[in-house]
């Protein structure tokens, strides 16, 4: 993979998230959408407590999700 093709920012975590938790990124984004309007750390806590994601993975998903809103 070339330097230009490598994802940057939160998206750089996506391959690891999919491999570790066995769900596509769309699955996690749907969960965040269904959670309704919440603050960044509230969404991170939701993913960590209810879905057992690690902090870095949860943070990357939430950062990407909120940036796309």
Protein Blocks (a to p, Z undefined) as FASTA:
>chain_A
ZZklpcghjllmmmmmmmmnopafklmmmmmmmnopadfklmmmmmmmmnopafklmmmm
mmmmmmmZZ
